[in-house]
Amino acid sequence: MHPGRVLANVATLPARLVEPVMTGVQKTIGIKRMPWIFLIPNLTAVLLFALLPVFINIFYSVTGSDRLYPTDRPFIGMANYETLLDCRNYLQPSTCSRDLFWRALGNSLVFVPTQVVLMIGISLLTAICLNREIRGRGFFRGVFFFPVMLSPVVVALTWQWILQRNGALNGLLEAVGLSGINWLVHSDTAFAWAVAVTIWAHMGFYTIILLAGLQAIPRDVYEAAKMDSASHWRVFRRITLPLLLPVLLVVFVLCVIRSVQTFDELYVLTGGGPGSATMLMVQYIYEVGFAAQPRNFGLAAAASLLLGLVLLVFTALQLKLSRSARND
Amino acid sequence: MTDLDDIRIARNPPTPSLLGLIFGKRGGRKADWTDYVTYGYLLLGLVIMFAPVLWLVISSFKTPANLQDFPPTLLPVTTETVSVEGFDEPLPLYDVRTEDGETIRLAQIRRVGLNAQMIDPANPGAGRIVVKVANAEPVRKIRFTINNYVNLLTTAGADIWRYVYNSLFITVVATAITLVMNSMAAFALSKYRFRGSTAALTAILATLMIPATVVLVPVYLIVAQLGLVGSLWGVILPTVATPTGVFLLRQYMLTIPDELLEAARMDHASEWRIFWRIVLPLSSPALAVVAIFSILSRWNDFLLPLIVLNNRESFTLQLALASFQTEFEIRYDLLLAMTTLTALPLAFAFIFLQRYITSGIASTGIK
């Protein structure tokens, strides 16, 4: 993933070219320029839909009005950022001019760490189990990966069907003599299920990466530990964990970045509710910029740039960590 | 212990218990407590990972009345009905406990308060019998009904075939373009040395760090400027150039020997022909991984279609499914059938591609 490593490996065009055949495009522009013909479609798309938008976003965030086209948008300076950050008391979202932004931010600040810690813990545990010499290993690997393939909408509707008032979970609870709860209507339980459902949907992805990391650890290290009759816990602490650290770091950063961007599942599962209990940052951007009328593109752009800033810090962290891990 | 003992032990390994056979490690080693914990954990995981989806699929075969039952029934059940002379509709069957403790099977005509009017289907001439509701138990039978699916696919209101078409079109076209575009770029970046190649590669890889959500607003603007709002192409074009695709294909193409290309040039093959006829076929394992990822993410895409596809005719399955759920009255019978239908293609893909997918992710590391 690290660009420096990629670039070190440049292949060559043969220094002495055999007489090239001159047909079509190649005849017109010459063989030297052929690589650009291959690159242009991709570069156009990259520029148009990835690089250019970053700059347009900055422009949007410093302009106002609900008009989409740049020529209709008057410059308003940092007003959008000021609106977002305007709070009398930063600990109480209700005192902010954009209280929803702060609620979404607050939710994300609880959601992301909770989800990441649980996700990595569960994924690691699963990967360790799958790395053992067990029967049906291939099958079990598939089992945990299965939800990753489901669409977020299907994931959300499946769980909604289970968690609803008359759903399977309440049916099970009642069968063992407990009383059911309206899980998605109370803000605490809805939030807890938001975390649980997103972990359910994505843990397979991290499990597979961690499993690949575990398998890269040489067997003979474990054999040696076995000779010394080290306990399972000790083997895990002293061998598995340190050798897995580089992969764990990648998984951690990746997990944070994707966790911050959570949207689809919760949009369908809870719609951000009850109230704003499960509204996260991306849904706020969507609501402000697209769902609510009038559309406030400027505010949405400002919020997404703030979000991008956070993600940039984490990406930089990843690069730094993976570089230092590689140097060890 | 003598040498002889060693030999004897080696010849007669301890007979493993039944549990040991099931839970034992491969190679017949003795099962350790950690093996039991591992299997327990994995079996629990099996239930948690599959049960919700299985439950959804089973539920989609229930009748609307059965879906309302609480506590829910595990399997789809329907009340048996019987046609009785003199009644237009088939009547539901009940097992009724009589005063003397016998059980007789009667058909219910109607319910009035705590009593029900019933009739003996075998002897309709005997007239109506009044039965206490508390003594009557409906006769239920497991029956998977495909009515929900039939209703979903035939009701005029549900343009489901259009949504399926839209989703398929986006997935197939976007994946095809992704493969061609990314492999062309990867070819240029792996098989030529030219001024600007480093810059081009950096530009492409830099987009890895730009999350889609951050550039949501400007991407919408560009799609709108191109006049593609509400068009399927508005969802296809922004997603076709994936940096990981280029990266993966480039790494793979670097392993293809340059001598092969030189030999082709000797034979007067054009550069395009070399790409199309030599490099592309040789890269098929990498192309397969990129294709799987592209299909997965395009079929499951939600946020971009949600913003760009603003008219019902251009909805994808995912959008239709989500809008279905927010509509005023939730029709769980149709919703469950549609959810199952949406998940089905990927479930099949999963069965066939499971091995490639898991090893593909493991080798590429990052989506």
Chai-1 contact restraints between the chains, C-beta under 6 A:
chainA,res_idxA,chainB,res_idxB,connection_type,confidence,min_distance_angstrom,max_distance_angstrom,comment,restraint_id
A,M1,B,I366,contact,1.0,0.0,6.0,A-B,restraint_1
A,P3,B,L205,contact,1.0,0.0,6.0,A-B,restraint_2
A,L7,B,T198,contact,1.0,0.0,6.0,A-B,restraint_3
A,A11,B,S190,contact,1.0,0.0,6.0,A-B,restraint_4
A,A11,B,K191,contact,1.0,0.0,6.0,A-B,restraint_5
A,A11,B,L254,contact,1.0,0.0,6.0,A-B,restraint_6
A,T12,B,R193,contact,1.0,0.0,6.0,A-B,restraint_7
A,L13,B,Y192,contact,1.0,0.0,6.0,A-B,restraint_8
A,L13,B,R193,contact,1.0,0.0,6.0,A-B,restraint_9
A,P14,B,E262,contact,1.0,0.0,6.0,A-B,restraint_10
A,V18,B,R265,contact,1.0,0.0,6.0,A-B,restraint_11
A,V18,B,M266,contact,1.0,0.0,6.0,A-B,restraint_12
A,V21,B,H268,contact,1.0,0.0,6.0,A-B,restraint_13
A,V21,B,S270,contact,1.0,0.0,6.0,A-B,restraint_14
A,T23,B,S270,contact,1.0,0.0,6.0,A-B,restraint_15
A,Q26,B,S270,contact,1.0,0.0,6.0,A-B,restraint_16
A,Q26,B,E271,contact,1.0,0.0,6.0,A-B,restraint_17
A,M34,B,E271,contact,1.0,0.0,6.0,A-B,restraint_18
A,P35,B,A188,contact,1.0,0.0,6.0,A-B,restraint_19
A,P35,B,Y192,contact,1.0,0.0,6.0,A-B,restraint_20
A,P35,B,F194,contact,1.0,0.0,6.0,A-B,restraint_21
A,F38,B,M184,contact,1.0,0.0,6.0,A-B,restraint_22
A,F38,B,F187,contact,1.0,0.0,6.0,A-B,restraint_23
A,F38,B,A188,contact,1.0,0.0,6.0,A-B,restraint_24
A,L39,B,A185,contact,1.0,0.0,6.0,A-B,restraint_25
A,L39,B,A188,contact,1.0,0.0,6.0,A-B,restraint_26
A,L39,B,A200,contact,1.0,0.0,6.0,A-B,restraint_27
A,P41,B,M181,contact,1.0,0.0,6.0,A-B,restraint_28
A,N42,B,M181,contact,1.0,0.0,6.0,A-B,restraint_29
A,N42,B,A185,contact,1.0,0.0,6.0,A-B,restraint_30
A,N42,B,A241,contact,1.0,0.0,6.0,A-B,restraint_31
A,A45,B,V240,contact,1.0,0.0,6.0,A-B,restraint_32
A,A45,B,A241,contact,1.0,0.0,6.0,A-B,restraint_33
A,V46,B,I204,contact,1.0,0.0,6.0,A-B,restraint_34
A,V46,B,T207,contact,1.0,0.0,6.0,A-B,restraint_35
A,V46,B,A241,contact,1.0,0.0,6.0,A-B,restraint_36
A,F49,B,V219,contact,1.0,0.0,6.0,A-B,restraint_37
A,F49,B,P238,contact,1.0,0.0,6.0,A-B,restraint_38
A,A50,B,T207,contact,1.0,0.0,6.0,A-B,restraint_39
A,A50,B,I210,contact,1.0,0.0,6.0,A-B,restraint_40
A,P53,B,V215,contact,1.0,0.0,6.0,A-B,restraint_41
A,P53,B,P218,contact,1.0,0.0,6.0,A-B,restraint_42
A,P53,B,V219,contact,1.0,0.0,6.0,A-B,restraint_43
A,I56,B,P218,contact,1.0,0.0,6.0,A-B,restraint_44
A,N57,B,V215,contact,1.0,0.0,6.0,A-B,restraint_45
A,N57,B,P218,contact,1.0,0.0,6.0,A-B,restraint_46
A,Y60,B,V217,contact,1.0,0.0,6.0,A-B,restraint_47
A,L68,B,L221,contact,1.0,0.0,6.0,A-B,restraint_48
A,L68,B,A224,contact,1.0,0.0,6.0,A-B,restraint_49
A,C129,B,T38,contact,1.0,0.0,6.0,A-B,restraint_50
A,C129,B,Y41,contact,1.0,0.0,6.0,A-B,restraint_51
A,C129,B,L42,contact,1.0,0.0,6.0,A-B,restraint_52
A,R132,B,T38,contact,1.0,0.0,6.0,A-B,restraint_53
A,E133,B,K25,contact,1.0,0.0,6.0,A-B,restraint_54
A,E133,B,R26,contact,1.0,0.0,6.0,A-B,restraint_55
A,F140,B,L42,contact,1.0,0.0,6.0,A-B,restraint_56
A,R141,B,T358,contact,1.0,0.0,6.0,A-B,restraint_57
A,G142,B,Q354,contact,1.0,0.0,6.0,A-B,restraint_58
A,V143,B,L46,contact,1.0,0.0,6.0,A-B,restraint_59
A,V143,B,M49,contact,1.0,0.0,6.0,A-B,restraint_60
A,F144,B,M49,contact,1.0,0.0,6.0,A-B,restraint_61
A,F145,B,T358,contact,1.0,0.0,6.0,A-B,restraint_62
A,F146,B,M49,contact,1.0,0.0,6.0,A-B,restraint_63
A,M149,B,L346,contact,1.0,0.0,6.0,A-B,restraint_64
A,M149,B,F350,contact,1.0,0.0,6.0,A-B,restraint_65
A,L150,B,A343,contact,1.0,0.0,6.0,A-B,restraint_66
A,S151,B,N300,contact,1.0,0.0,6.0,A-B,restraint_67
A,S151,B,Q318,contact,1.0,0.0,6.0,A-B,restraint_68
A,P152,B,F302,contact,1.0,0.0,6.0,A-B,restraint_69
A,V153,B,Q318,contact,1.0,0.0,6.0,A-B,restraint_70
A,V153,B,L321,contact,1.0,0.0,6.0,A-B,restraint_71
A,V153,B,A322,contact,1.0,0.0,6.0,A-B,restraint_72
A,V154,B,T339,contact,1.0,0.0,6.0,A-B,restraint_73
A,V154,B,T342,contact,1.0,0.0,6.0,A-B,restraint_74
A,V154,B,A343,contact,1.0,0.0,6.0,A-B,restraint_75
A,L157,B,T339,contact,1.0,0.0,6.0,A-B,restraint_76
A,T158,B,P52,contact,1.0,0.0,6.0,A-B,restraint_77
A,T158,B,V53,contact,1.0,0.0,6.0,A-B,restraint_78
A,T158,B,L56,contact,1.0,0.0,6.0,A-B,restraint_79
A,W161,B,L56,contact,1.0,0.0,6.0,A-B,restraint_80
A,I162,B,P52,contact,1.0,0.0,6.0,A-B,restraint_81
A,N166,B,F70,contact,1.0,0.0,6.0,A-B,restraint_82
A,A168,B,W55,contact,1.0,0.0,6.0,A-B,restraint_83
A,A168,B,P72,contact,1.0,0.0,6.0,A-B,restraint_84
A,G171,B,P71,contact,1.0,0.0,6.0,A-B,restraint_85
A,G171,B,P72,contact,1.0,0.0,6.0,A-B,restraint_86
A,E174,B,P71,contact,1.0,0.0,6.0,A-B,restraint_87
A,I208,B,T358,contact,1.0,0.0,6.0,A-B,restraint_88
A,I208,B,I361,contact,1.0,0.0,6.0,A-B,restraint_89
A,I208,B,A362,contact,1.0,0.0,6.0,A-B,restraint_90
A,A212,B,A362,contact,1.0,0.0,6.0,A-B,restraint_91
A,Q261,B,P211,contact,1.0,0.0,6.0,A-B,restraint_92
A,Q261,B,T213,contact,1.0,0.0,6.0,A-B,restraint_93
A,F263,B,L303,contact,1.0,0.0,6.0,A-B,restraint_94
A,D264,B,F302,contact,1.0,0.0,6.0,A-B,restraint_95
A,V268,B,A322,contact,1.0,0.0,6.0,A-B,restraint_96
A,V282,B,T213,contact,1.0,0.0,6.0,A-B,restraint_97
A,G289,B,V217,contact,1.0,0.0,6.0,A-B,restraint_98
A,F290,B,I307,contact,1.0,0.0,6.0,A-B,restraint_99
A,F297,B,V217,contact,1.0,0.0,6.0,A-B,restraint_100
A,A300,B,V217,contact,1.0,0.0,6.0,A-B,restraint_101
A,A301,B,V217,contact,1.0,0.0,6.0,A-B,restraint_102
A,S304,B,V214,contact,1.0,0.0,6.0,A-B,restraint_103
A,L307,B,V214,contact,1.0,0.0,6.0,A-B,restraint_104
A,G308,B,V214,contact,1.0,0.0,6.0,A-B,restraint_105
A,L311,B,P211,contact,1.0,0.0,6.0,A-B,restraint_106
A,T315,B,M209,contact,1.0,0.0,6.0,A-B,restraint_107
